[in-house]
Amino acid sequence: MSYWNSELRIGSLSVPRFIGGPLDQLTDAPFRLVTRMFCESALLYTEIRHVAAVVNMPRPRLAIDKKARPLNFQMTASSTEYIAQACEIVLEQGVDAVDLNIGCPASNVVNCGSGSALMGDIPRLTSVLKEFRACLPCPFTVKMRAGFKEYNAEDVARLCQDCGVDALVVHPRLQKQKFRGTPDYSILASVKNAGSIPVMVSGGIKTFQDAQAVYELTGVDGFLIGRAQLGAPWLLRQLNDKAAGQEYILEQSLVYNAMYEHVQLLRNYYAHKGLVLAKRHIGYYLQGKEHAKLLRKKLHVSMTWEDILRLIDELYKGSL
């Protein structure tokens, strides 16, 4: 069996090589359910949550729809406090893996000592890793960067493996670079050679050709798809089918069905507070469409859920 035809093994979990990565405030519960309309088997990530937030969050907001699985619940931490409680709560909800984010570059995350700040404090990171591993009977992954202020991805990768981490995800930029500039994929090859656990790449993968090029350069085991999946919840299906030597033909009716269902899910999940988010998501769906500028103007002045649903209906009927 070829590399592309085989699945990725993360501890006891076996999944396709293309994975739905986390995007804060975007790849939420409604988005994951829309993705499942097209792809049932891909591993999906939740949005990042601090362990303290998990402990203090109302349980209904943490509820996980079984349709969303297989699911990797992503958390971050500033210390070992709350980790045991957060893991217990998350495991009760029914997840397939737990991810520790030590790569987030956002200032509000870094300033509280979590996210990529942990890569700059190895003793604290070691304590956090050991606490997570001790609390988790399920596969445990870590999402990291090339480093915090300096490159140390290889050393951190070795530490993660020594602490019992089952797989790594690497975004090949430093914290200060955030998401700017061209990713240095050669870092992935160094991390891959530093240990024996699976290594996945996050950042810059938009097409199957991108994935092939990075694999040939680095030998990575899997690919997290980030912003490329916005407005395209069928992308994981297309990529995984391509890896299997098949071609997924997307019918336009399915596009409009996805838009409509996405809006309805956002409405049910957030009520009126989700209206702005719905406009944002529909804006992604409109990318590349004819008369996109006019459509965005109509979207901008939409004041109700009915306005947005009417816009989708008119778009489907071709009256715009």
C-alpha positions in Angstrom: 0.0 0.0 0.0 1.4 3.4 -0.9 1.9 6.3 1.5 -1.2 8.2 0.1 -3.4 5.1 0.2 -2.6 4.4 3.8 -4.0 6.0 7.0 -2.2 8.0 9.6 -1.7 6.3 13.0 -1.9 8.5 16.1 -1.6 6.2 19.1 -4.6 3.9 18.9 -6.4 6.2 16.4 -6.2 5.6 12.6 -7.4 8.5 10.3 -7.0 9.8 6.8 -3.9 12.0 6.3 -5.7 15.2 5.6 -7.1 16.7 8.8 -9.4 19.7 9.7 -7.2 22.1 11.7 -8.4 24.6 14.3 -9.2 28.2 13.6 -10.4 30.2 16.5 -14.1 31.4 16.3 -14.4 29.8 12.9 -14.0 26.0 13.0 -16.7 25.7 15.7 -19.4 23.1 16.3 -21.6 24.3 13.4 -18.6 24.3 11.0 -17.6 20.8 12.0 -21.1 19.5 11.4 -21.2 21.0 7.9 -17.8 19.4 7.2 -19.3 16.1 8.1 -21.9 16.5 5.4 -19.0 15.7 3.0 -16.4 13.8 5.0 -17.3 11.4 7.7 -13.8 9.9 8.5 -11.4 12.9 8.7 -10.1 13.9 12.1 -11.3 17.4 13.0 -9.9 19.7 15.7 -11.9 21.9 18.0 -11.1 25.5 18.6 -8.4 26.2 21.2 -9.6 26.5 24.8 -7.5 27.3 27.9 -7.9 24.6 30.5 -9.3 27.2 33.0 -12.0 28.1 30.5 -12.9 24.5 30.0 -13.3 24.0 33.7 -15.5 27.2 34.1 -17.5 26.8 30.8 -21.2 25.9 31.1 -21.4 22.2 30.2 -23.9 22.7 27.3 -21.3 24.8 25.5 -18.9 21.9 25.7 -21.4 19.2 24.5 -20.0 17.3 21.5 -22.3 16.0 18.8 -21.3 12.4 18.0 -21.5 13.2 14.3 -18.5 15.5 14.7 -16.2 12.5 15.6 -13.5 11.6 15.2 -12.5 14.7 17.1 -9.3 16.1 18.6 -10.1 18.5 21.5 -7.5 21.3 21.6 -6.5 22.9 24.9 -3.7 25.1 26.1 -2.4 25.8 29.6 -0.2 28.3 31.5 0.7 25.8 34.3 -0.4 22.4 35.6 -3.4 24.0 37.4 -6.8 22.9 36.0 -5.3 20.3 33.6 -6.6 17.3 35.5 -10.1 18.8 35.8 -10.2 20.0 32.2 -9.1 16.5 30.9 -11.8 14.8 33.0 -14.5 17.1 31.7 -13.4 16.7 28.0 -13.1 13.0 28.3 -16.7 12.8 29.7 -17.9 14.6 26.5 -16.5 11.8 24.3 -13.5 12.7 22.2 -11.0 10.7 20.3 -7.8 12.6 21.1 -6.7 15.6 23.0 -4.2 18.2 21.7 -2.0 20.6 23.6 -1.4 23.9 21.7 2.0 25.3 22.3 2.1 27.1 19.0 -0.6 29.8 19.2 1.1 33.2 18.5 -1.8 35.5 19.6 -0.8 38.2 22.1 -3.7 37.5 24.5 -2.6 33.8 24.7 1.1 34.4 24.9 0.7 37.1 27.6 -0.9 34.6 30.0 2.0 32.2 29.5 0.3 29.7 27.3 0.4 28.9 23.6 3.8 29.4 22.0 5.1 31.0 25.2 5.5 27.5 26.5 8.1 26.8 23.9 10.2 29.5 25.5 10.0 28.0 29.0 11.1 24.4 28.8 10.8 23.5 32.6 7.2 24.7 32.6 6.4 23.0 29.3 7.8 19.8 30.7 5.5 19.9 33.7 2.5 20.7 31.5 3.3 17.8 29.1 3.7 15.3 31.9 0.5 16.4 33.6 -1.5 16.0 30.4 -0.1 12.6 29.6 -0.8 11.4 33.1 -4.5 12.5 32.8 -5.2 11.1 29.3 -5.9 7.5 28.4 -6.6 8.6 24.8 -4.1 9.7 22.1 -2.3 12.9 23.0 -1.0 15.3 20.4 0.9 18.6 20.5 0.6 21.5 18.1 3.8 23.6 18.1 5.8 26.1 16.1 9.3 26.4 14.9 10.0 28.1 18.2 9.0 31.1 20.4 11.7 33.8 20.0 14.3 31.4 18.7 14.2 28.1 16.8 14.0 25.1 19.1 11.5 22.8 17.4 13.8 19.8 17.4 14.5 20.0 21.1 10.8 20.5 21.9 9.9 17.6 19.6 12.3 15.3 21.5 10.9 16.5 24.8 7.4 15.8 23.7 8.2 12.3 22.6 10.0 11.6 25.9 6.9 12.8 27.8 4.7 10.3 25.9 3.1 12.5 23.2 1.7 10.4 20.4 2.1 12.8 17.5 3.2 16.3 16.7 1.8 19.1 14.5 4.4 21.8 13.4 3.7 25.2 12.1 7.1 26.2 10.5 7.2 29.8 11.7 8.4 31.6 14.9 5.9 33.2 17.2 7.0 36.7 16.1 6.3 35.8 12.4 2.7 34.8 13.3 1.3 33.8 9.9 3.4 36.1 7.8 6.0 35.1 5.2 6.7 31.8 3.5 6.8 28.8 5.8 10.2 27.1 6.1 9.2 23.5 5.5 12.8 22.3 6.0 12.1 22.6 9.7 9.6 19.7 9.3 12.3 17.4 8.0 14.5 18.3 11.1 11.6 17.6 13.5 10.8 14.3 11.7 14.4 13.2 12.0 14.5 14.1 15.6 12.2 11.4 16.8 10.0 8.4 15.8 6.4 9.7 16.4 4.3 11.0 13.5 4.8 14.6 12.5 2.1 16.6 10.7 2.4 20.0 9.0 0.2 23.0 9.6 0.4 26.1 7.4 0.2 26.8 3.7 -1.3 23.5 2.5 -4.2 24.4 0.2 -4.1 21.7 -2.6 -3.1 18.1 -3.0 -0.1 19.4 -5.0 1.0 21.4 -2.0 0.9 18.3 0.2 2.8 16.2 -2.3 5.6 18.9 -2.5 5.9 19.1 1.3 5.9 15.4 1.7 8.7 14.9 -0.9 10.7 17.6 0.9 10.1 16.5 4.5 8.5 13.1 4.8 5.7 14.3 7.1 3.0 11.9 8.0 -0.1 14.2 7.7 -1.5 17.6 6.8 -3.7 20.0 8.8 -5.8 22.2 6.6 -6.5 25.6 8.0 -7.9 28.7 6.3 -8.2 26.8 3.0 -11.3 25.0 4.4 -13.2 28.2 5.0 -16.0 28.5 2.5 -15.1 25.0 1.4 -16.2 22.4 3.9 -15.9 19.8 1.2 -12.1 20.3 0.8 -11.1 17.5 3.2 -13.3 15.1 1.1 -11.6 16.2 -2.1 -8.1 15.9 -0.7 -8.6 12.5 0.9 -10.3 11.2 -2.2 -7.4 12.5 -4.3 -4.9 10.7 -2.0 -6.9 7.5 -2.7 -6.7 8.0 -6.4 -10.3 9.2 -6.8 -11.9 12.5 -7.9 -14.7 14.0 -5.9 -17.0 16.0 -8.2 -18.7 18.8 -6.3 -22.3 19.5 -7.5 -23.3 23.1 -7.2 -26.6 22.1 -5.4 -24.4 20.7 -2.6 -22.6 24.0 -2.3 -25.9 25.9 -1.7 -27.1 23.1 0.6 -24.0 23.6 2.7 -24.4 27.3 2.9 -28.0 27.0 3.9 -27.3 24.3 6.5 -24.4 26.2 7.9 -26.5 29.3 8.5 -29.2 27.3 10.1 -26.7 25.6 12.4 -25.2 28.9 13.4 -28.7 30.3 14.1 -29.6 27.3 16.3 -26.2 27.3 18.1 -25.7 31.1 18.8 -29.2 32.6 18.2 -29.0 36.3 17.3 -25.3 36.5 18.4 -24.3 34.3 15.5 -25.6 36.7 12.8 -22.2 38.5 12.3 -20.4 35.1 12.2 -22.9 33.8 9.6 -22.1 36.8 7.4 -18.4 36.1 7.8 -18.8 32.5 6.7 -21.0 33.3 3.8 -18.4 35.8 2.7 -15.9 32.9 2.4 -18.4 30.8 0.4 -18.8 33.8 -2.1 -15.1 33.9 -2.9 -14.5 33.5 -6.6 -18.2 33.6 -7.5 -19.5 35.8 -10.2 -20.8 39.2 -9.0 -19.1 38.5 -5.6 -18.7 42.3 -5.0 -22.5 42.8 -5.4 -23.3 39.8 -3.3 -21.1 41.0 -0.5 -22.8 44.4 -0.5 -26.2 42.6 -0.1 -24.7 40.5 2.6 -23.3 43.5 4.4 -26.8 45.1 4.7 -28.5 41.9 5.7 -30.0 42.5 9.1 -31.8 39.2 9.9 -31.4 35.5 9.4 -34.1 35.6 6.9 -32.2 38.1 4.8 -29.2 35.8 4.7 -31.2 32.8 3.8 -33.0 34.8 1.1 -29.7 35.8 -0.4 -28.6 32.1 -0.6 -31.9 31.2 -2.2 -31.6 33.9 -4.8 -28.0 32.9 -5.5 -29.1 29.2 -6.0 -31.9 30.3 -8.3 -29.5 32.4 -10.3 -31.5 35.6 -9.9 -28.5 37.6 -8.7 
